[in-house]
Amino acid sequence: MVQKKFVFKKNSFYYEGYVWNHSLNIIHEIQLNFLDKNSNAIALRYSKTLNLMISLYRYLTLKKFDFIKIWYWYYLYYLKNIYFKNLINKNNNSTYEKPNIFIFNLKSKQIRLAILTSKNYVYNLTVGKILASLNIKEKSKKKSNKGERLFSEYLENFFKNKNNRFGLKKLIIIKLKYFRKGFKLHDSIFKILNKNFFILNNIYDFKIPNNFNKFKKIRSIKKRIKKKIIKDENLLNF
């Protein structure tokens, strides 16, 4: 295992990031055997294993970590990543496959989907482009349920035609960008994703709306009304 050179600083974000990456490399080297996925006590067994590994980890790194608590990082890493890795790979635990990244941009009412596949193919799909390819020219349909339904049907055919570009295990991470309260994505889209892929994680990127522009518009309207009132009063005086 390659030892990395790094300027260590206590309570530093970069230092914690280095320790985290370094610990993952060590865990990857150790390659613990996977316990039966049907066992009800799998979490308990993993936690007991972790207690035994802490001393081994410190011995391998030859560093002192009295001022940084990393036990929970191990716990979460094993319960999620190692469990899913072995569950997906089943009997072949040594293989690893990069997950596909699906990013839904919800900033506008028209859905935009960016895809980075495990084979490094990039696709940018929008409801407008898909409806245009189907010779549907009405803009209102882009924002309707019918538009989303046609979009989901297109996605299903797209995944079938490009099946070999999404890897063997079909792992995906979904990110909903500019997610906002009350937004509802068409159910058929998630049904198709569940049907064709194994979803590892959903990331919700909440964006707080900036009301400053709205405030500026209201202020400018007030100024114009005030000027008009003053102008009318001056005319009346004459």
C-alpha positions in Angstrom: 0.0 0.0 0.0 1.4 3.4 -1.0 2.0 5.8 1.8 0.9 9.3 1.0 2.8 12.5 1.9 0.6 15.0 3.6 1.0 18.0 5.9 -0.9 17.1 9.0 -2.9 19.7 10.9 -5.1 19.0 13.9 -8.8 19.6 13.5 -8.3 20.3 9.8 -11.0 19.5 7.2 -8.3 18.4 4.8 -6.7 16.2 7.4 -10.0 14.5 8.2 -10.5 13.9 4.5 -7.1 12.4 4.2 -7.7 10.0 7.1 -11.0 9.0 5.7 -9.5 8.2 2.2 -6.6 6.5 3.8 -8.8 4.3 6.0 -10.8 3.2 3.0 -7.7 2.1 1.2 -6.8 0.0 4.3 -10.2 -1.5 4.5 -10.0 -2.4 0.8 -6.7 -4.2 1.4 -8.1 -6.2 4.4 -11.1 -7.6 2.5 -13.1 -9.1 5.3 -15.3 -12.1 4.4 -19.0 -11.4 4.0 -21.4 -12.8 6.5 -24.7 -14.4 5.5 -26.9 -11.5 4.2 -30.0 -13.3 5.6 -28.6 -13.2 9.2 -30.7 -11.1 11.6 -27.6 -10.3 13.7 -25.5 -8.9 10.8 -25.2 -5.4 12.2 -24.2 -6.8 15.6 -21.5 -9.0 14.1 -20.1 -6.1 12.0 -19.9 -3.9 15.1 -18.0 -6.5 17.0 -15.6 -6.9 14.1 -15.0 -3.2 14.0 -13.8 -3.1 17.7 -11.1 -5.7 16.8 -10.1 -3.8 13.7 -9.4 -0.4 15.3 -6.1 -1.4 16.9 -5.0 -3.1 13.6 -5.9 0.1 11.7 -3.7 2.2 14.0 -0.9 -0.2 13.7 -0.9 -0.2 9.9 -1.0 3.6 9.7 1.5 4.2 12.5 -0.4 7.3 13.5 -2.1 8.5 16.6 -5.7 9.5 16.4 -6.5 10.4 20.0 -8.0 13.7 18.9 -10.2 12.5 16.1 -13.1 10.0 16.5 -13.4 7.8 13.4 -15.2 4.8 14.9 -18.7 5.8 13.5 -17.2 6.3 10.1 -16.2 2.6 10.1 -19.5 1.6 11.4 -21.5 3.4 8.7 -19.0 2.3 6.0 -19.4 -1.4 6.8 -23.1 -1.4 7.3 -23.8 0.4 4.0 -21.0 0.0 1.5 -19.6 -3.4 2.4 -23.1 -4.9 2.9 -24.4 -3.6 -0.5 -21.2 -4.5 -2.2 -21.4 -8.2 -1.2 -25.1 -8.3 -1.7 -24.8 -7.2 -5.3 -21.6 -9.1 -6.1 -23.0 -12.3 -4.3 -20.2 -14.9 -4.6 -17.7 -12.7 -6.5 -16.7 -10.3 -3.8 -13.5 -9.1 -5.5 -15.1 -7.3 -8.4 -16.1 -3.7 -8.3 -18.2 -1.7 -10.7 -18.6 2.1 -10.8 -22.3 3.2 -10.3 -24.2 5.2 -12.9 -25.0 8.8 -11.9 -28.5 10.2 -12.7 -29.0 13.9 -12.1 -32.5 15.3 -12.4 -32.4 19.1 -12.7 -35.7 20.5 -11.3 -34.9 24.2 -11.5 -37.4 24.8 -14.3 -40.8 23.1 -14.8 -39.3 21.1 -17.7 -37.4 18.0 -16.5 -33.8 17.8 -17.4 -31.8 14.6 -16.9 -28.0 14.2 -17.1 -26.6 10.7 -17.1 -23.0 9.6 -16.5 -22.8 5.8 -17.1 -20.4 3.4 -15.5 -18.8 3.1 -19.0 -18.2 6.8 -19.0 -20.9 7.7 -21.6 -22.6 11.1 -21.0 -26.2 11.8 -22.0 -28.3 15.0 -21.6 -32.1 14.4 -21.9 -34.9 16.9 -21.6 -38.7 16.6 -22.1 -38.5 19.3 -24.8 -36.0 17.4 -27.0 -37.8 14.2 -26.6 -41.2 15.7 -27.5 -39.5 17.5 -30.5 -38.2 14.1 -31.7 -41.8 12.8 -31.5 -43.0 15.8 -33.5 -45.0 17.2 -30.6 -44.6 21.0 -30.9 -47.0 22.3 -28.3 -44.9 23.9 -25.5 -47.7 23.4 -23.0 -47.3 19.6 -23.2 -43.7 19.9 -22.0 -45.1 20.8 -18.5 -48.0 18.5 -18.5 -48.5 14.9 -17.1 -48.7 13.7 -20.7 -45.3 15.1 -21.4 -43.8 13.4 -18.4 -45.5 10.1 -19.4 -44.0 10.3 -22.9 -40.7 11.1 -21.3 -40.8 8.0 -19.1 -41.8 5.8 -22.1 -38.8 7.2 -24.0 -36.5 6.5 -21.0 -37.7 2.8 -20.9 -36.8 2.3 -24.6 -33.6 4.3 -24.1 -32.4 2.0 -21.3 -33.2 -1.1 -23.3 -31.3 0.1 -26.4 -28.3 1.3 -24.3 -28.3 -1.6 -21.9 -24.7 -2.5 -22.3 -23.5 1.0 -21.4 -24.8 0.9 -17.9 -22.6 -1.9 -16.6 -23.5 -5.5 -15.5 -24.8 -4.7 -12.1 -26.9 -1.6 -13.1 -26.0 0.4 -10.0 -27.2 4.0 -9.9 -27.1 7.0 -7.6 -29.9 9.5 -8.1 -29.5 13.2 -7.4 -32.5 15.5 -7.5 -31.0 19.0 -8.1 -32.9 22.1 -7.1 -35.4 20.0 -5.2 -38.2 22.0 -3.6 -41.1 21.4 -1.3 -44.2 20.2 -2.9 -42.5 19.1 -6.2 -43.8 15.7 -7.5 -41.9 13.7 -10.1 -44.1 11.4 -12.2 -44.3 8.0 -10.6 -43.7 6.1 -13.8 -40.1 7.6 -14.0 -39.2 6.0 -10.6 -40.9 2.8 -11.5 -38.8 2.5 -14.7 -35.6 3.2 -12.7 -36.5 0.6 -10.1 -37.3 -1.9 -12.8 -34.0 -1.4 -14.8 -31.5 -0.5 -12.0 -30.4 -1.1 -8.5 -30.7 2.2 -6.7 -27.9 2.7 -4.1 -28.8 6.2 -2.9 -31.0 9.2 -3.4 -29.5 12.7 -2.9 -31.8 15.6 -2.5 -30.2 19.0 -3.3 -32.5 21.6 -1.6 -32.1 25.2 -2.9 -33.5 28.1 -0.9 -35.1 30.6 -3.4 -33.6 34.0 -3.6 -36.3 36.6 -3.1 -34.1 39.6 -3.6 -35.1 40.0 -7.3 -38.7 39.9 -6.3 -38.0 42.5 -3.6 -36.3 44.7 -6.2 -39.3 44.5 -8.6 -41.7 45.4 -5.8 -39.5 48.3 -4.8 -39.3 49.6 -8.4 -43.1 49.4 -8.8 -43.6 51.4 -5.6 -41.1 54.1 -6.8 -43.0 54.4 -10.1 -46.3 54.7 -8.4 -44.9 57.3 -6.0 -43.5 59.3 -8.9 -46.8 59.1 -10.8 -48.7 60.3 -7.7 -46.3 63.3 -7.2 -46.6 64.1 -10.9 -50.4 64.1 -10.7 -50.4 66.3 -7.6 -48.2 68.8 -9.4 -50.5 68.9 -12.3 -53.5 69.5 -10.0 -51.6 72.4 -8.3 -51.2 74.1 -11.7 
